[in-house]
Amino acid sequence: MKILVISDIHGNLEALNAVLKAEDDADRIVFLGDALLSGPQALATAQRMRDLPIDLCIMGNHDRDVLEPSAYAAYPKEWIALNDALISELEPEHIQALKSYQAAGRYHTGGLEMYLHHGQLDRSISPPLPDAPDDSFRAIDAGSTCPLVLFGHTHVQFSKQIDGKSYINPGSVGQSRCGKLHACYGVFENSAYSPRQVTYNPAPYLEALNSLTALDPHPEFRQWLSDGFLSGYGIGKKEPWTRYHAGGFH
């Protein structure tokens, strides 16, 4: 039994396809949220995901943004223009698919019992990053006794052992943040977990980004998105991402 674990695709079709090609013998797929926004290949990603045998999909914060655009109404105008344009391209079937995404909780698949969570916590709690306090991780599974906890959201690939539990973040498929341009994911083979990465051609993503007319009034923002993407620092080369890069995280 081989289970592919993916998270945070963010509208990057090339990265998703690279992962699927590398692991084309996977029996099941678990997705931990954030499928489409705010990547320029959102529509193509939605179409690709429609045809995948995904066993479990967990609702991410950006999936909720698609369903409730008012959630990003206070974003900077550049981000609002980008998100509005991407959502306007989606078909009703794509919206309906997002509505079927599930809440955090305890799930069974492929012989494994797992607590699945997108990874977004209340702002009063430190994000579950590699050097976060243990209480950040305990907040993810809310006292569950499940020994295996999977989450995404922070875009850093790592695992941590706390209280006899394994907390695993497979990293981000579509938006690198630790200074490496690749797609991150994880695989369970016969219940044994391994983190993995695969490179892909960035050209189609950049072409899609450059063709978004909604960004024509915001050339500096488009360039910032492009520079962050190519550098592997998707939301800027700054702390804590530079620290994680120096520490060898993906």
C-alpha positions as CSV (number, residue, x, y, z in Angstrom):
1,M,0.0,0.0,0.0
2,K,1.4,3.3,-1.1
3,I,-0.2,6.6,0.1
4,L,0.8,9.9,-1.5
5,V,0.4,12.9,0.9
6,I,0.3,16.3,-0.7
7,S,-0.5,19.8,0.5
8,D,-0.5,23.5,-0.6
9,I,-0.6,23.2,-4.4
10,H,-1.6,26.8,-4.8
11,G,-2.6,26.7,-8.4
12,N,0.8,25.3,-9.7
13,L,-0.1,22.6,-12.2
14,E,3.5,21.9,-13.3
15,A,4.5,21.1,-9.7
16,L,1.4,18.9,-9.2
17,N,2.1,17.0,-12.4
18,A,5.7,16.4,-11.5
19,V,4.7,14.9,-8.2
20,L,2.0,12.7,-9.8
21,K,4.5,11.5,-12.5
22,A,7.2,10.7,-9.8
23,E,4.6,8.7,-7.8
24,D,2.4,7.2,-10.5
25,D,2.1,4.0,-8.6
26,A,0.4,5.5,-5.5
27,D,-2.7,3.6,-4.4
28,R,-4.2,6.5,-2.5
29,I,-3.9,10.3,-2.3
30,V,-4.4,12.4,0.8
31,F,-4.6,16.2,0.3
32,L,-4.2,18.6,3.2
33,G,-5.6,21.7,1.6
34,D,-5.0,24.9,-0.4
35,A,-5.6,23.7,-3.9
36,L,-6.0,26.8,-6.2
37,L,-5.3,30.2,-4.8
38,S,-3.3,32.2,-5.5
39,G,-1.5,30.5,-8.4
40,P,-1.9,31.5,-12.0
41,Q,-2.8,27.9,-13.1
42,A,-5.8,27.7,-10.7
43,L,-8.2,26.6,-13.4
44,A,-5.9,24.0,-14.9
45,T,-5.1,22.7,-11.4
46,A,-8.9,22.4,-10.6
47,Q,-9.4,20.4,-13.8
48,R,-6.5,18.1,-13.1
49,M,-7.6,17.5,-9.5
50,R,-11.1,16.6,-10.7
51,D,-9.7,13.5,-12.4
52,L,-7.5,12.3,-9.5
53,P,-8.4,9.4,-7.2
54,I,-8.0,11.5,-4.0
55,D,-9.2,9.6,-1.0
56,L,-9.3,12.5,1.5
57,C,-9.3,16.3,1.0
58,I,-9.0,18.6,4.0
59,M,-10.3,22.2,3.8
60,G,-7.5,24.8,3.7
61,N,-7.8,28.5,4.4
62,H,-7.4,29.4,0.7
63,D,-10.0,26.8,-0.3
64,R,-12.3,28.6,2.0
65,D,-11.4,31.9,0.3
66,V,-12.7,30.6,-3.0
67,L,-16.0,29.7,-1.3
68,E,-16.2,32.9,0.7
69,P,-14.4,35.7,-1.2
70,S,-15.3,38.2,1.6
71,A,-12.5,36.5,3.6
72,Y,-9.9,38.3,1.6
73,A,-11.7,41.6,1.3
74,A,-9.1,43.3,3.5
75,Y,-6.1,42.1,1.4
76,P,-4.0,44.6,-0.6
77,K,-5.6,45.5,-3.8
78,E,-3.1,43.5,-5.9
79,W,-4.0,40.3,-4.1
80,I,-7.7,41.0,-4.4
81,A,-7.4,41.6,-8.2
82,L,-5.4,38.3,-8.5
83,N,-7.8,36.2,-6.5
84,D,-10.9,37.6,-8.1
85,A,-9.5,36.9,-11.6
86,L,-8.6,33.3,-10.7
87,I,-12.0,32.6,-9.1
88,S,-13.8,34.1,-12.1
89,E,-12.3,31.4,-14.3
90,L,-13.6,28.5,-12.3
91,E,-16.6,26.4,-13.3
92,P,-19.4,25.5,-10.9
93,E,-18.2,22.0,-10.7
94,H,-14.8,23.2,-9.4
95,I,-16.5,25.2,-6.7
96,Q,-18.7,22.2,-5.8
97,A,-15.6,20.1,-5.5
98,L,-14.1,22.5,-2.9
99,K,-17.4,22.4,-0.9
100,S,-16.8,18.6,-0.4
101,Y,-13.5,19.2,1.3
102,Q,-13.6,18.0,4.9
103,A,-12.9,19.4,8.3
104,A,-9.9,18.5,10.5
105,G,-10.3,15.2,12.2
106,R,-9.5,11.6,12.6
107,Y,-9.5,9.5,9.4
108,H,-8.6,6.0,8.2
109,T,-7.2,5.2,4.8
110,G,-4.9,2.5,3.4
111,G,-4.7,0.8,6.8
112,L,-3.5,3.9,8.6
113,E,-5.2,5.9,11.2
114,M,-4.4,9.6,10.9
115,Y,-5.4,13.0,12.3
116,L,-5.6,15.4,9.4
117,H,-5.5,19.2,9.7
118,H,-4.6,21.9,7.2
119,G,-2.3,23.5,9.8
120,Q,-3.7,27.0,10.2
121,L,-4.1,27.8,13.9
122,D,-5.6,30.7,15.8
123,R,-3.4,33.8,15.6
124,S,-2.8,33.6,19.3
125,I,-0.8,30.4,18.8
126,S,2.6,30.2,17.2
127,P,2.4,28.6,13.7
128,P,3.6,25.0,13.8
129,L,7.0,25.5,12.2
130,P,10.1,23.4,13.0
131,D,11.3,25.6,15.9
132,A,7.8,26.3,17.4
133,P,7.0,25.3,20.9
134,D,5.4,21.9,21.5
135,D,2.1,23.5,22.4
136,S,1.7,24.7,18.8
137,F,1.6,21.1,17.6
138,R,-0.6,19.9,20.4
139,A,-3.1,22.6,19.2
140,I,-3.4,20.9,15.9
141,D,-5.0,17.6,17.0
142,A,-6.8,19.0,20.0
143,G,-6.1,16.2,22.4
144,S,-6.6,13.4,20.0
145,T,-5.0,10.1,20.9
146,C,-4.1,9.4,17.3
147,P,-0.4,8.7,17.0
148,L,0.0,10.1,13.5
149,V,-0.8,13.8,12.8
150,L,-0.5,15.2,9.3
151,F,-0.7,18.9,8.5
152,G,0.3,21.5,5.9
153,H,0.0,25.3,5.7
154,T,3.5,26.4,6.8
155,H,5.2,25.2,3.5
156,V,8.1,23.6,5.4
157,Q,8.8,19.9,5.1
158,F,9.6,18.4,8.5
159,S,8.5,15.9,11.1
160,K,8.5,16.2,14.9
161,Q,7.9,13.7,17.7
162,I,5.9,14.9,20.7
163,D,4.2,12.9,23.4
164,G,4.7,9.7,21.4
165,K,3.0,11.2,18.4
166,S,4.5,11.9,14.9
167,Y,3.6,15.3,13.6
168,I,4.3,15.4,9.9
169,N,4.3,18.3,7.4
170,P,4.9,17.0,3.8
171,G,5.8,20.5,2.7
172,S,4.2,22.5,-0.2
173,V,3.7,21.1,-3.7
174,G,3.3,24.4,-5.4
175,Q,4.9,27.2,-3.4
176,S,8.5,26.8,-2.1
177,R,9.5,29.0,0.8
178,C,12.9,27.7,1.9
179,G,14.9,28.9,-1.0
180,K,14.7,25.8,-3.3
181,L,12.5,25.6,-6.5
182,H,10.9,22.2,-6.2
183,A,7.8,20.4,-5.2
184,C,7.6,18.8,-1.7
185,Y,5.4,15.9,-0.7
186,G,5.4,12.7,1.4
187,V,4.8,9.0,0.8
188,F,3.7,6.2,3.1
189,E,4.8,2.8,1.8
190,N,3.6,-0.1,3.9
191,S,3.1,2.4,6.8
192,A,6.6,3.8,6.7
193,Y,6.8,7.5,5.9
194,S,9.4,9.3,3.7
195,P,9.6,13.0,2.7
196,R,10.3,13.6,-0.9
197,Q,11.0,16.4,-3.4
198,V,10.9,16.7,-7.2
199,T,12.0,19.4,-9.6
200,Y,9.9,20.7,-12.5
201,N,9.9,23.2,-15.4
202,P,9.0,26.6,-14.1
203,A,8.3,28.1,-17.6
204,P,4.6,27.2,-17.9
205,Y,3.8,28.7,-14.5
206,L,5.6,31.9,-15.4
207,E,3.9,32.1,-18.7
208,A,0.5,31.7,-17.0
209,L,1.5,34.4,-14.5
210,N,2.5,36.8,-17.3
211,S,-0.7,36.2,-19.2
212,L,-3.0,37.3,-16.3
213,T,-4.4,40.6,-17.6
214,A,-5.8,41.3,-14.1
215,L,-2.1,42.0,-13.1
216,D,-1.4,44.4,-15.9
217,P,-2.1,47.4,-13.6
218,H,0.3,45.9,-11.0
219,P,3.6,45.1,-12.8
220,E,5.7,45.4,-9.7
221,F,3.5,42.9,-7.9
222,R,3.7,40.5,-10.8
223,Q,7.5,40.8,-10.8
224,W,7.6,40.2,-7.0
225,L,5.5,37.1,-7.5
226,S,7.8,35.9,-10.3
227,D,11.0,36.7,-8.4
228,G,9.8,34.9,-5.3
229,F,8.7,31.9,-7.3
230,L,12.1,31.5,-9.1
231,S,14.1,32.0,-6.0
232,G,12.2,29.4,-4.0
233,Y,11.1,32.1,-1.5
234,G,7.5,32.2,-2.5
235,I,6.5,35.0,-0.1
236,G,9.8,36.8,0.1
237,K,13.4,36.1,1.0
238,K,13.1,36.9,4.7
239,E,12.9,35.4,8.2
240,P,12.1,32.7,9.1
241,W,12.5,31.2,5.6
242,T,16.1,32.2,5.2
243,R,16.8,30.5,8.6
244,Y,15.1,27.3,7.5
245,H,17.0,27.4,4.2
246,A,20.3,27.7,6.1
247,G,19.1,24.7,8.3
248,G,18.6,22.5,5.3
249,F,14.8,22.5,5.3
250,H,12.8,22.1,2.1
